[in-house]
Amino acid sequence: MTAPAAGIRYCLEKVVEFAEQQMTDDEPVREELMALALELEEGRIGEAEHAEREKALLARLREIREYRKQAAREAAEASAPAEGEERSVVIELPEELEDR
């Protein structure tokens, strides 16, 4: 791979990484919900506008949670052992518990 192509690939990977982070981070949506509640409480918006904007934000939260579930399912499937393949688990105990 040439240097320019490698640079472009790196940039694209970073863009995808940032987009995936945005797709799984519900904190900005929660902050918007709190700000929206404050606007209603302070009388800066009416009930109708609040309900409309809240509905959109709650839909966005559902989308984020569904995306997370789907990503977790895909990761679990990808890491699952192939048919006929065995998997082992190692449990390490803290030193305090080993002597018992």
N, CA, C and O atoms as CSV, one atom per row, in Angstrom:
chain,resi,resn,atom,element,x,y,z
A,1,MET,N,N,0.862,-1.178,0.000
A,1,MET,CA,C,0.000,0.000,0.000
A,1,MET,C,C,0.903,1.233,0.000
A,1,MET,O,O,1.876,1.303,0.751
A,2,THR,N,N,0.575,2.182,-0.833
A,2,THR,CA,C,1.387,3.395,-0.923
A,2,THR,C,C,1.076,4.304,0.253
A,2,THR,O,O,0.049,4.156,0.916
A,3,ALA,N,N,1.972,5.243,0.503
A,3,ALA,CA,C,1.808,6.156,1.639
A,3,ALA,C,C,0.506,6.957,1.555
A,3,ALA,O,O,-0.197,7.045,2.562
A,4,PRO,N,N,0.150,7.545,0.411
A,4,PRO,CA,C,-1.127,8.280,0.361
A,4,PRO,C,C,-2.337,7.386,0.629
A,4,PRO,O,O,-3.273,7.783,1.322
A,5,ALA,N,N,-2.304,6.176,0.073
A,5,ALA,CA,C,-3.430,5.260,0.291
A,5,ALA,C,C,-3.521,4.871,1.765
A,5,ALA,O,O,-4.615,4.766,2.319
A,6,ALA,N,N,-2.368,4.658,2.395
A,6,ALA,CA,C,-2.362,4.306,3.820
A,6,ALA,C,C,-2.908,5.465,4.652
A,6,ALA,O,O,-3.633,5.248,5.623
A,7,GLY,N,N,-2.566,6.677,4.277
A,7,GLY,CA,C,-3.064,7.849,4.990
A,7,GLY,C,C,-4.569,8.003,4.852
A,7,GLY,O,O,-5.266,8.321,5.815
A,8,ILE,N,N,-5.054,7.776,3.651
A,8,ILE,CA,C,-6.504,7.860,3.409
A,8,ILE,C,C,-7.221,6.770,4.194
A,8,ILE,O,O,-8.264,7.016,4.800
A,9,ARG,N,N,-6.659,5.566,4.181
A,9,ARG,CA,C,-7.262,4.454,4.923
A,9,ARG,C,C,-7.320,4.781,6.418
A,9,ARG,O,O,-8.329,4.533,7.078
A,10,TYR,N,N,-6.229,5.338,6.941
A,10,TYR,CA,C,-6.179,5.711,8.358
A,10,TYR,C,C,-7.275,6.732,8.673
A,10,TYR,O,O,-7.989,6.597,9.667
A,11,CYS,N,N,-7.401,7.745,7.826
A,11,CYS,CA,C,-8.426,8.780,8.042
A,11,CYS,C,C,-9.827,8.182,8.011
A,11,CYS,O,O,-10.667,8.523,8.844
A,12,LEU,N,N,-10.079,7.301,7.064
A,12,LEU,CA,C,-11.397,6.671,6.972
A,12,LEU,C,C,-11.683,5.812,8.200
A,12,LEU,O,O,-12.807,5.801,8.702
A,13,GLU,N,N,-10.674,5.095,8.685
A,13,GLU,CA,C,-10.866,4.282,9.888
A,13,GLU,C,C,-11.216,5.162,11.084
A,13,GLU,O,O,-12.057,4.794,11.905
A,14,LYS,N,N,-10.571,6.328,11.182
A,14,LYS,CA,C,-10.853,7.248,12.290
A,14,LYS,C,C,-12.265,7.815,12.185
A,14,LYS,O,O,-12.944,7.987,13.197
A,15,VAL,N,N,-12.705,8.102,10.970
A,15,VAL,CA,C,-14.063,8.614,10.761
A,15,VAL,C,C,-15.079,7.555,11.178
A,15,VAL,O,O,-16.059,7.864,11.856
A,16,VAL,N,N,-14.848,6.318,10.777
A,16,VAL,CA,C,-15.756,5.228,11.143
A,16,VAL,C,C,-15.763,5.040,12.659
A,16,VAL,O,O,-16.820,4.859,13.263
A,17,GLU,N,N,-14.582,5.082,13.267
A,17,GLU,CA,C,-14.471,4.944,14.725
A,17,GLU,C,C,-15.260,6.041,15.438
A,17,GLU,O,O,-15.977,5.767,16.401
A,18,PHE,N,N,-15.128,7.290,14.965
A,18,PHE,CA,C,-15.848,8.412,15.570
A,18,PHE,C,C,-17.355,8.250,15.382
A,18,PHE,O,O,-18.128,8.511,16.303
A,19,ALA,N,N,-17.772,7.819,14.192
A,19,ALA,CA,C,-19.203,7.633,13.924
A,19,ALA,C,C,-19.778,6.544,14.826
A,19,ALA,O,O,-20.884,6.691,15.347
A,20,GLU,N,N,-19.032,5.447,15.013
A,20,GLU,CA,C,-19.513,4.384,15.895
A,20,GLU,C,C,-19.605,4.869,17.334
A,20,GLU,O,O,-20.526,4.494,18.059
A,21,GLN,N,N,-18.662,5.695,17.746
A,21,GLN,CA,C,-18.717,6.260,19.100
A,21,GLN,C,C,-19.968,7.118,19.257
A,21,GLN,O,O,-20.647,7.045,20.281
A,22,GLN,N,N,-20.273,7.920,18.262
A,22,GLN,CA,C,-21.456,8.764,18.311
A,22,GLN,C,C,-22.734,7.924,18.321
A,22,GLN,O,O,-23.725,8.300,18.947
A,23,MET,N,N,-22.705,6.795,17.631
A,23,MET,CA,C,-23.880,5.925,17.574
A,23,MET,C,C,-24.146,5.196,18.887
A,23,MET,O,O,-25.259,4.730,19.128
A,24,THR,N,N,-23.126,5.097,19.731
A,24,THR,CA,C,-23.299,4.336,20.975
A,24,THR,C,C,-23.293,5.210,22.220
A,24,THR,O,O,-23.482,4.698,23.323
A,25,ASP,N,N,-23.082,6.503,22.076
A,25,ASP,CA,C,-23.011,7.389,23.237
A,25,ASP,C,C,-24.361,8.064,23.452
A,25,ASP,O,O,-24.771,8.914,22.663
A,26,ASP,N,N,-25.048,7.679,24.526
A,26,ASP,CA,C,-26.359,8.274,24.784
A,26,ASP,C,C,-26.292,9.481,25.719
A,26,ASP,O,O,-27.316,10.106,25.993
A,27,GLU,N,N,-25.124,9.808,26.201
A,27,GLU,CA,C,-24.989,10.921,27.145
A,27,GLU,C,C,-25.448,12.261,26.546
A,27,GLU,O,O,-26.169,12.992,27.226
A,28,PRO,N,N,-25.067,12.622,25.310
A,28,PRO,CA,C,-25.555,13.891,24.748
A,28,PRO,C,C,-27.083,13.951,24.658
A,28,PRO,O,O,-27.675,15.010,24.869
A,29,VAL,N,N,-27.717,12.826,24.349
A,29,VAL,CA,C,-29.180,12.794,24.242
A,29,VAL,C,C,-29.790,12.987,25.633
A,29,VAL,O,O,-30.772,13.710,25.793
A,30,ARG,N,N,-29.203,12.339,26.621
A,30,ARG,CA,C,-29.708,12.517,27.997
A,30,ARG,C,C,-29.561,13.969,28.448
A,30,ARG,O,O,-30.454,14.520,29.090
A,31,GLU,N,N,-28.435,14.578,28.110
A,31,GLU,CA,C,-28.229,15.987,28.458
A,31,GLU,C,C,-29.270,16.873,27.781
A,31,GLU,O,O,-29.777,17.816,28.387
A,32,GLU,N,N,-29.587,16.567,26.522
A,32,GLU,CA,C,-30.618,17.327,25.810
A,32,GLU,C,C,-31.976,17.160,26.484
A,32,GLU,O,O,-32.746,18.116,26.578
A,33,LEU,N,N,-32.271,15.946,26.953
A,33,LEU,CA,C,-33.540,15.710,27.655
A,33,LEU,C,C,-33.619,16.539,28.937
A,33,LEU,O,O,-34.666,17.104,29.255
A,34,MET,N,N,-32.508,16.609,29.667
A,34,MET,CA,C,-32.500,17.410,30.898
A,34,MET,C,C,-32.656,18.897,30.584
A,34,MET,O,O,-33.387,19.608,31.274
A,35,ALA,N,N,-31.971,19.360,29.545
A,35,ALA,CA,C,-32.088,20.762,29.148
A,35,ALA,C,C,-33.511,21.074,28.691
A,35,ALA,O,O,-34.039,22.151,28.968
A,36,LEU,N,N,-34.116,20.136,28.001
A,36,LEU,CA,C,-35.489,20.305,27.537
A,36,LEU,C,C,-36.453,20.418,28.721
A,36,LEU,O,O,-37.351,21.260,28.719
A,37,ALA,N,N,-36.259,19.569,29.725
A,37,ALA,CA,C,-37.104,19.630,30.924
A,37,ALA,C,C,-36.930,20.967,31.625
A,37,ALA,O,O,-37.896,21.534,32.134
A,38,LEU,N,N,-35.715,21.468,31.655
A,38,LEU,CA,C,-35.449,22.759,32.280
A,38,LEU,C,C,-36.137,23.886,31.511
A,38,LEU,O,O,-36.701,24.798,32.115
A,39,GLU,N,N,-36.091,23.822,30.184
A,39,GLU,CA,C,-36.769,24.835,29.366
A,39,GLU,C,C,-38.263,24.857,29.661
A,39,GLU,O,O,-38.863,25.927,29.765
A,40,LEU,N,N,-38.860,23.681,29.796
A,40,LEU,CA,C,-40.286,23.600,30.108
A,40,LEU,C,C,-40.554,24.179,31.497
A,40,LEU,O,O,-41.477,24.969,31.695
A,41,GLU,N,N,-39.728,23.766,32.443
A,41,GLU,CA,C,-39.908,24.227,33.827
A,41,GLU,C,C,-39.788,25.743,33.942
A,41,GLU,O,O,-40.512,26.373,34.712
A,42,GLU,N,N,-38.874,26.319,33.177
A,42,GLU,CA,C,-38.661,27.769,33.223
A,42,GLU,C,C,-39.647,28.528,32.338
A,42,GLU,O,O,-39.627,29.758,32.304
A,43,GLY,N,N,-40.498,27.814,31.631
A,43,GLY,CA,C,-41.513,28.464,30.809
A,43,GLY,C,C,-41.016,28.970,29.474
A,43,GLY,O,O,-41.707,29.753,28.822
A,44,ARG,N,N,-39.846,28.552,29.049
A,44,ARG,CA,C,-39.301,29.009,27.772
A,44,ARG,C,C,-39.928,28.287,26.588
A,44,ARG,O,O,-39.880,28.777,25.460
A,45,ILE,N,N,-40.520,27.111,26.847
A,45,ILE,CA,C,-41.241,26.388,25.800
A,45,ILE,C,C,-42.558,25.890,26.382
A,45,ILE,O,O,-42.708,25.767,27.598
A,46,GLY,N,N,-43.491,25.611,25.513
A,46,GLY,CA,C,-44.790,25.116,25.954
A,46,GLY,C,C,-44.829,23.595,25.983
A,46,GLY,O,O,-43.889,22.920,25.563
A,47,GLU,N,N,-45.944,23.076,26.491
A,47,GLU,CA,C,-46.124,21.627,26.610
A,47,GLU,C,C,-46.051,20.938,25.249
A,47,GLU,O,O,-45.445,19.873,25.127
A,48,ALA,N,N,-46.656,21.530,24.239
A,48,ALA,CA,C,-46.698,20.903,22.914
A,48,ALA,C,C,-45.291,20.769,22.327
A,48,ALA,O,O,-44.911,19.710,21.829
A,49,GLU,N,N,-44.528,21.862,22.395
A,49,GLU,CA,C,-43.155,21.814,21.869
A,49,GLU,C,C,-42.308,20.831,22.672
A,49,GLU,O,O,-41.507,20.083,22.111
A,50,HIS,N,N,-42.494,20.840,23.991
A,50,HIS,CA,C,-41.751,19.915,24.848
A,50,HIS,C,C,-42.050,18.472,24.455
A,50,HIS,O,O,-41.134,17.663,24.305
A,51,ALA,N,N,-43.329,18.151,24.288
A,51,ALA,CA,C,-43.724,16.783,23.953
A,51,ALA,C,C,-43.139,16.353,22.612
A,51,ALA,O,O,-42.674,15.223,22.464
A,52,GLU,N,N,-43.165,17.249,21.645
A,52,GLU,CA,C,-42.648,16.934,20.314
A,52,GLU,C,C,-41.143,16.678,20.348
A,52,GLU,O,O,-40.661,15.691,19.792
A,53,ARG,N,N,-40.410,17.567,20.998
A,53,ARG,CA,C,-38.953,17.417,21.069
A,53,ARG,C,C,-38.565,16.217,21.934
A,53,ARG,O,O,-37.605,15.513,21.622
A,54,GLU,N,N,-39.307,15.983,23.019
A,54,GLU,CA,C,-39.018,14.851,23.895
A,54,GLU,C,C,-39.234,13.540,23.133
A,54,GLU,O,O,-38.448,12.603,23.267
A,55,LYS,N,N,-40.285,13.482,22.348
A,55,LYS,CA,C,-40.577,12.280,21.566
A,55,LYS,C,C,-39.405,11.947,20.637
A,55,LYS,O,O,-39.011,10.786,20.526
A,56,ALA,N,N,-38.851,12.961,19.973
A,56,ALA,CA,C,-37.725,12.747,19.066
A,56,ALA,C,C,-36.481,12.283,19.823
A,56,ALA,O,O,-35.760,11.399,19.360
A,57,LEU,N,N,-36.235,12.883,20.989
A,57,LEU,CA,C,-35.067,12.502,21.776
A,57,LEU,C,C,-35.197,11.080,22.329
A,57,LEU,O,O,-34.221,10.330,22.350
A,58,LEU,N,N,-36.385,10.715,22.770
A,58,LEU,CA,C,-36.590,9.355,23.277
A,58,LEU,C,C,-36.444,8.327,22.154
A,58,LEU,O,O,-35.942,7.225,22.376
A,59,ALA,N,N,-36.884,8.691,20.955
A,59,ALA,CA,C,-36.706,7.798,19.808
A,59,ALA,C,C,-35.216,7.619,19.525
A,59,ALA,O,O,-34.767,6.516,19.213
A,60,ARG,N,N,-34.460,8.699,19.633
A,60,ARG,CA,C,-33.005,8.618,19.423
A,60,ARG,C,C,-32.358,7.717,20.475
A,60,ARG,O,O,-31.468,6.932,20.148
A,61,LEU,N,N,-32.792,7.818,21.728
A,61,LEU,CA,C,-32.272,6.944,22.786
A,61,LEU,C,C,-32.548,5.480,22.465
A,61,LEU,O,O,-31.677,4.628,22.641
A,62,ARG,N,N,-33.750,5.188,21.996
A,62,ARG,CA,C,-34.090,3.814,21.625
A,62,ARG,C,C,-33.189,3.312,20.486
A,62,ARG,O,O,-32.744,2.165,20.498
A,63,GLU,N,N,-32.927,4.182,19.506
A,63,GLU,CA,C,-32.048,3.813,18.395
A,63,GLU,C,C,-30.644,3.475,18.901
A,63,GLU,O,O,-30.045,2.487,18.477
A,64,ILE,N,N,-30.130,4.298,19.804
A,64,ILE,CA,C,-28.789,4.074,20.354
A,64,ILE,C,C,-28.743,2.746,21.095
A,64,ILE,O,O,-27.809,1.966,20.912
A,65,ARG,N,N,-29.733,2.486,21.921
A,65,ARG,CA,C,-29.759,1.237,22.684
A,65,ARG,C,C,-29.891,0.027,21.768
A,65,ARG,O,O,-29.264,-1.004,22.010
A,66,GLU,N,N,-30.691,0.140,20.731
A,66,GLU,CA,C,-30.836,-0.967,19.779
A,66,GLU,C,C,-29.522,-1.190,19.028
A,66,GLU,O,O,-29.125,-2.333,18.804
A,67,TYR,N,N,-28.854,-0.119,18.644
A,67,TYR,CA,C,-27.565,-0.239,17.960
A,67,TYR,C,C,-26.556,-0.949,18.859
A,67,TYR,O,O,-25.810,-1.814,18.401
A,68,ARG,N,N,-26.537,-0.576,20.153
A,68,ARG,CA,C,-25.626,-1.226,21.106
A,68,ARG,C,C,-25.924,-2.716,21.217
A,68,ARG,O,O,-25.008,-3.538,21.205
A,69,LYS,N,N,-27.216,-3.067,21.326
A,69,LYS,CA,C,-27.597,-4.481,21.423
A,69,LYS,C,C,-27.141,-5.252,20.194
A,69,LYS,O,O,-26.594,-6.348,20.309
A,70,GLN,N,N,-27.369,-4.675,19.014
A,70,GLN,CA,C,-26.983,-5.329,17.771
A,70,GLN,C,C,-25.468,-5.505,17.705
A,70,GLN,O,O,-24.982,-6.565,17.311
A,71,ALA,N,N,-24.725,-4.475,18.087
A,71,ALA,CA,C,-23.259,-4.566,18.076
A,71,ALA,C,C,-22.779,-5.633,19.055
A,71,ALA,O,O,-21.840,-6.371,18.755
A,72,ALA,N,N,-23.413,-5.722,20.221
A,72,ALA,CA,C,-23.038,-6.737,21.215
A,72,ALA,C,C,-23.338,-8.138,20.691
A,72,ALA,O,O,-22.542,-9.055,20.892
A,73,ARG,N,N,-24.480,-8.314,20.018
A,73,ARG,CA,C,-24.824,-9.614,19.439
A,73,ARG,C,C,-23.801,-10.019,18.379
A,73,ARG,O,O,-23.351,-11.164,18.335
A,74,GLU,N,N,-23.441,-9.055,17.524
A,74,GLU,CA,C,-22.473,-9.349,16.467
A,74,GLU,C,C,-21.111,-9.696,17.051
A,74,GLU,O,O,-20.436,-10.602,16.560
A,75,ALA,N,N,-20.703,-8.981,18.096
A,75,ALA,CA,C,-19.422,-9.268,18.735
A,75,ALA,C,C,-19.443,-10.644,19.386
A,75,ALA,O,O,-18.458,-11.378,19.313
A,76,ALA,N,N,-20.547,-10.998,20.018
A,76,ALA,CA,C,-20.665,-12.309,20.655
A,76,ALA,C,C,-20.628,-13.423,19.607
A,76,ALA,O,O,-19.987,-14.454,19.811
A,77,GLU,N,N,-21.311,-13.210,18.498
A,77,GLU,CA,C,-21.301,-14.209,17.432
A,77,GLU,C,C,-19.913,-14.362,16.829
A,77,GLU,O,O,-19.490,-15.470,16.500
A,78,ALA,N,N,-19.211,-13.253,16.687
A,78,ALA,CA,C,-17.875,-13.290,16.096
A,78,ALA,C,C,-16.877,-14.000,17.005
A,78,ALA,O,O,-15.940,-14.637,16.524
A,79,SER,N,N,-17.075,-13.892,18.315
A,79,SER,CA,C,-16.132,-14.506,19.242
A,79,SER,C,C,-16.555,-15.900,19.684
A,79,SER,O,O,-15.819,-16.571,20.407
A,80,ALA,N,N,-17.722,-16.335,19.260
A,80,ALA,CA,C,-18.205,-17.672,19.635
A,80,ALA,C,C,-17.339,-18.730,18.954
A,80,ALA,O,O,-16.883,-18.536,17.827
A,81,PRO,N,N,-17.117,-19.838,19.637
A,81,PRO,CA,C,-16.308,-20.903,19.018
A,81,PRO,C,C,-17.034,-21.510,17.815
A,81,PRO,O,O,-18.262,-21.585,17.790
A,82,ALA,N,N,-16.271,-21.930,16.842
A,82,ALA,CA,C,-16.853,-22.575,15.670
A,82,ALA,C,C,-17.405,-23.930,16.084
A,82,ALA,O,O,-17.045,-24.467,17.131
A,83,GLU,N,N,-18.277,-24.470,15.255
A,83,GLU,CA,C,-18.880,-25.769,15.577
A,83,GLU,C,C,-17.785,-26.815,15.736
A,83,GLU,O,O,-16.914,-26.948,14.877
A,84,GLY,N,N,-17.834,-27.553,16.836
A,84,GLY,CA,C,-16.844,-28.573,17.107
A,84,GLY,C,C,-15.602,-28.045,17.809
A,84,GLY,O,O,-14.763,-28.829,18.254
A,85,GLU,N,N,-15.477,-26.751,17.912
A,85,GLU,CA,C,-14.311,-26.144,18.564
A,85,GLU,C,C,-14.601,-25.980,20.053
A,85,GLU,O,O,-15.714,-25.622,20.440
A,86,GLU,N,N,-13.610,-26.239,20.870
A,86,GLU,CA,C,-13.794,-26.110,22.316
A,86,GLU,C,C,-13.277,-24.767,22.791
A,86,GLU,O,O,-12.424,-24.145,22.159
A,87,ARG,N,N,-13.805,-24.345,23.901
A,87,ARG,CA,C,-13.371,-23.091,24.517
A,87,ARG,C,C,-13.066,-23.381,25.970
A,87,ARG,O,O,-13.792,-24.134,26.621
A,88,SER,N,N,-12.003,-22.794,26.483
A,88,SER,CA,C,-11.670,-22.989,27.893
A,88,SER,C,C,-11.710,-21.646,28.611
A,88,SER,O,O,-11.540,-20.586,28.008
A,89,VAL,N,N,-11.939,-21.726,29.903
A,89,VAL,CA,C,-12.015,-20.526,30.734
A,89,VAL,C,C,-11.008,-20.681,31.862
A,89,VAL,O,O,-10.935,-21.736,32.491
A,90,VAL,N,N,-10.238,-19.643,32.118
A,90,VAL,CA,C,-9.267,-19.650,33.205
A,90,VAL,C,C,-9.733,-18.647,34.243
A,90,VAL,O,O,-9.988,-17.483,33.934
A,91,ILE,N,N,-9.840,-19.113,35.477
A,91,ILE,CA,C,-10.248,-18.243,36.579
A,91,ILE,C,C,-9.059,-18.076,37.503
A,91,ILE,O,O,-8.546,-19.050,38.055
A,92,GLU,N,N,-8.628,-16.847,37.666
A,92,GLU,CA,C,-7.499,-16.566,38.547
A,92,GLU,C,C,-8.031,-16.018,39.859
A,92,GLU,O,O,-8.856,-15.105,39.874
A,93,LEU,N,N,-7.558,-16.574,40.946
A,93,LEU,CA,C,-7.974,-16.133,42.274
A,93,LEU,C,C,-6.954,-15.166,42.848
A,93,LEU,O,O,-5.756,-15.309,42.607
A,94,PRO,N,N,-7.421,-14.181,43.608
A,94,PRO,CA,C,-6.476,-13.297,44.296
A,94,PRO,C,C,-5.668,-14.117,45.301
A,94,PRO,O,O,-6.146,-15.135,45.803
A,95,GLU,N,N,-4.470,-13.683,45.586
A,95,GLU,CA,C,-3.591,-14.416,46.504
A,95,GLU,C,C,-4.265,-14.686,47.844
A,95,GLU,O,O,-4.046,-15.745,48.432
A,96,GLU,N,N,-5.064,-13.771,48.332
A,96,GLU,CA,C,-5.711,-13.939,49.629
A,96,GLU,C,C,-6.618,-15.170,49.663
A,96,GLU,O,O,-6.785,-15.790,50.713
A,97,LEU,N,N,-7.187,-15.512,48.546
A,97,LEU,CA,C,-8.117,-16.630,48.494
A,97,LEU,C,C,-7.449,-17.952,48.161
A,97,LEU,O,O,-8.039,-19.005,48.403
A,98,GLU,N,N,-6.245,-17.934,47.618
A,98,GLU,CA,C,-5.573,-19.145,47.223
A,98,GLU,C,C,-5.214,-20.043,48.406
A,98,GLU,O,O,-5.203,-21.263,48.247
A,99,ASP,N,N,-4.922,-19.495,49.574
A,99,ASP,CA,C,-4.479,-20.269,50.718
A,99,ASP,C,C,-5.623,-20.959,51.448
A,99,ASP,O,O,-5.370,-21.791,52.319
A,100,ARG,N,N,-6.812,-20.658,51.137
A,100,ARG,CA,C,-7.964,-21.213,51.863
A,100,ARG,C,C,-8.306,-22.587,51.439
A,100,ARG,O,O,-9.250,-23.178,51.963
